[in-house]
Amino acid sequence: MTSRKQGMTRRQLLSQGAMAGASFVVGSGFVAGQAHAANWALEVTHLQPETMATLIQMARDIYPHDQVSDEFYAIAVKGYDSEDAAPGIEAGIAALNEAARGIGYARYVDVGWERDRADLLRGMENSAFFQQIRGGLVTGLYNQKAVWPIFGYEGESFSKGGYIDRGFDDINWL
């Protein structure tokens, strides 16, 4: 029997790195973060960097996927950084932060428990702001081709001969 060296395997290292969570560095005009071993930076022009960081956290709380890095959520909400959308988004985030103050936090992103953040979002789910963000995320997040492999989606099948000969009848999940 061969002996294995004690230590951490690559898989364990990546797994622990992914579980470490996200950290945001908010700078002048930039929202930067590190999550799930992915580095990214996003320049904002019409929104405050703190607003974009809050939008990303809000997006993650509305459609939570631990295996999806914040980079993809940032791409999904980047469209709200426009001259036309910015006033409404800033007002919506201000209302969300006000709700967070009502439970003892300075801002929504300071709320440490996901359950508490979800409760705050439930309290505003009928607002036009929430519906705008939620609706935009459906296409903004899930239409990113780079996200598809994470969920096991291969894309459209017509150009590849359809699904019939490509696993349509696989039932290995039983």
ChimeraX attribute file (.defattr): number of C-alpha atoms within 10 A of each C-alpha:
attribute: neighborCount
match mode: 1-to-1
recipient: residues
	/A:1	3
	/A:2	4
	/A:3	5
	/A:4	6
	/A:5	7
	/A:6	6
	/A:7	8
	/A:8	9
	/A:9	10
	/A:10	9
	/A:11	9
	/A:12	11
	/A:13	12
	/A:14	14
	/A:15	13
	/A:16	13
	/A:17	14
	/A:18	19
	/A:19	14
	/A:20	13
	/A:21	14
	/A:22	16
	/A:23	11
	/A:24	14
	/A:25	14
	/A:26	16
	/A:27	12
	/A:28	10
	/A:29	15
	/A:30	18
	/A:31	22
	/A:32	20
	/A:33	20
	/A:34	19
	/A:35	21
	/A:36	20
	/A:37	16
	/A:38	13
	/A:39	12
	/A:40	15
	/A:41	15
	/A:42	17
	/A:43	16
	/A:44	18
	/A:45	13
	/A:46	17
	/A:47	20
	/A:48	19
	/A:49	21
	/A:50	20
	/A:51	22
	/A:52	26
	/A:53	22
	/A:54	19
	/A:55	25
	/A:56	23
	/A:57	20
	/A:58	24
	/A:59	21
	/A:60	20
	/A:61	15
	/A:62	17
	/A:63	13
	/A:64	13
	/A:65	12
	/A:66	13
	/A:67	13
	/A:68	18
	/A:69	22
	/A:70	28
	/A:71	19
	/A:72	19
	/A:73	22
	/A:74	25
	/A:75	15
	/A:76	23
	/A:77	19
	/A:78	18
	/A:79	12
	/A:80	22
	/A:81	19
	/A:82	14
	/A:83	10
	/A:84	10
	/A:85	13
	/A:86	18
	/A:87	14
	/A:88	13
	/A:89	22
	/A:90	20
	/A:91	13
	/A:92	20
	/A:93	21
	/A:94	15
	/A:95	16
	/A:96	24
	/A:97	21
	/A:98	16
	/A:99	20
	/A:100	20
	/A:101	15
	/A:102	12
	/A:103	11
	/A:104	11
	/A:105	15
	/A:106	14
	/A:107	19
	/A:108	24
	/A:109	20
	/A:110	14
	/A:111	18
	/A:112	10
	/A:113	9
	/A:114	13
	/A:115	11
	/A:116	14
	/A:117	22
	/A:118	13
	/A:119	11
	/A:120	19
	/A:121	19
	/A:122	13
	/A:123	13
	/A:124	16
	/A:125	13
	/A:126	10
	/A:127	12
	/A:128	12
	/A:129	19
	/A:130	21
	/A:131	13
	/A:132	12
	/A:133	20
	/A:134	17
	/A:135	11
	/A:136	16
	/A:137	20
	/A:138	12
	/A:139	11
	/A:140	19
	/A:141	21
	/A:142	15
	/A:143	13
	/A:144	12
	/A:145	12
	/A:146	10
	/A:147	16
	/A:148	14
	/A:149	10
	/A:150	12
	/A:151	11
	/A:152	8
	/A:153	10
	/A:154	10
	/A:155	12
	/A:156	10
	/A:157	11
	/A:158	8
	/A:159	7
	/A:160	10
	/A:161	10
	/A:162	12
	/A:163	12
	/A:164	10
	/A:165	9
	/A:166	11
	/A:167	9
	/A:168	9
	/A:169	9
	/A:170	9
	/A:171	7
	/A:172	5
	/A:173	4
	/A:174	4
